[in-house]
Amino acid sequence: MQARFEGRVAAVTGAAGALGRASAVALAAEGARLFLFDRDEEGLEATAALCPGAVTCAGDTTSAADMERAAGKALRELGPVELLAVAAGIVGPSKIAIEVDEADWDRVFAINVKGSWLAARSFIPHMRELGRGSVVLFSSTSGLQGSPVLSAYSASKGAVTLLAKSLALNHATENIRVNCVCPGTIDSPMNDRAIAASGDAAAQAARAAFQKSRHPMNRFGTPQEVAGAVLYLLSDAAGFTTGVALPVDGGRLA
Ligand SMILES: NC(=O)c1ccc[n+]([C@@H]2O[C@H](COP(=O)([O-])OP(=O)(O)OC[C@H]3O[C@@H](n4cnc5c(N)ncnc54)[C@H](O)[C@@H]3O)[C@@H](O)[C@H]2O)c1
């Protein structure tokens, strides 16, 4: 295995989740030293067990204090973070926009948008001091097109897509690149939960078949396939690539 990230420090938020974990494991396999952040302590330790030498930090990505504490801990224990993958996120309610509760709307935006911004705000200053860095935010195909049902999620991921582009412009001359991945439906607990919420067994089967059919490859992606795109964007091979929203979607947006 080519070690593209040998000795480099990489932070992953949402590291207890399917896509954060797959990204962390892939980074560790290619030599990165991992800093793992999530609010799910048990899941965090499970990911750490797969990433030798990883440092963990439990906290809430919507809290400025928690994100500052995380960046400080990473700096003290591993050195400046050069690579950042911001995978913490939630789907929120499956409702048309005018039926979403105010509290649900705020929660989705707090975690997906404010959380991504706080992660960038906490770690990018350390990249500036280091003189290089690469950030990948986690948007979605729903961050590039509207969703008939995941209205709050889609709006929040649209904001994440443009946050990545704004950050890319902010730091383009500082040797810090910022991109985002836009996964389609991925075989993951997040997708399992969405399918389970669609009703009885017949409704669930119909929902799964419909979701698959929206991807020309007629299947769900895997967390490892998303991690492959994340690692490419984090790597030096993407050295002239910044401000990109990369679909990882089996052709869904083709
Ligand atoms: N799974 C998919 O099909 C899919 C598709 C497109 C985009 N995405 C995006 O990819 C990212 C990762 O998705 P996943 O499938 O791994 O989801 P997941 O639910 O498995 O993982 C998300 C992680 O974020 C953490 N998290 C949530 N809120 C937090 C908070 N306030 N503070 C700290 N941690 C918090 C959770 O504890 C969890 O470990 C998300 O941003 C998601 O929107 C996923």
The ligand as a Gaussian input file, in Angstrom:
#p B3LYP/6-31G(d) Opt

LIG

0 1
 N      -24.616000       7.756000       4.810000
 C      -25.021000       8.361000       3.715000
 O      -25.748000       7.779000       2.876000
 C      -24.599000       9.780000       3.418000
 C      -24.899000      10.323000       2.160000
 C      -24.517000      11.633000       1.880000
 C      -23.853000      12.384000       2.842000
 N      -23.601000      11.840000       4.056000
 C      -22.917000      12.692000       5.045000
 O      -21.711000      12.089000       5.455000
 C      -21.464000      12.401000       6.828000
 C      -21.242000      11.117000       7.610000
 O      -22.404000      10.291000       7.457000
 P      -22.473000       8.837000       8.123000
 O      -23.227000       7.963000       7.197000
 O      -21.122000       8.418000       8.588000
 O      -23.415000       9.163000       9.366000
 P      -23.374000       8.547000      10.851000
 O      -24.655000       8.880000      11.481000
 O      -22.941000       7.108000      10.794000
 O      -22.188000       9.372000      11.505000
 C      -22.309000      10.722000      11.862000
 C      -21.481000      10.927000      13.102000
 O      -21.575000      12.300000      13.482000
 C      -21.647000      12.334000      14.895000
 N      -22.313000      13.562000      15.320000
 C      -23.573000      13.966000      15.025000
 N      -23.841000      15.111000      15.641000
 C      -22.729000      15.452000      16.353000
 C      -22.386000      16.527000      17.192000
 N      -23.259000      17.518000      17.464000
 N      -21.163000      16.552000      17.754000
 C      -20.265000      15.562000      17.499000
 N      -20.539000      14.518000      16.715000
 C      -21.752000      14.452000      16.137000
 C      -22.473000      11.114000      15.288000
 O      -22.266000      10.740000      16.642000
 C      -21.970000      10.084000      14.301000
 O      -20.919000       9.323000      14.805000
 C      -22.668000      13.218000       7.310000
 O      -22.351000      14.590000       7.257000
 C      -23.730000      12.878000       6.315000
 O      -24.689000      13.903000       6.173000
 C      -23.929000      10.564000       4.366000

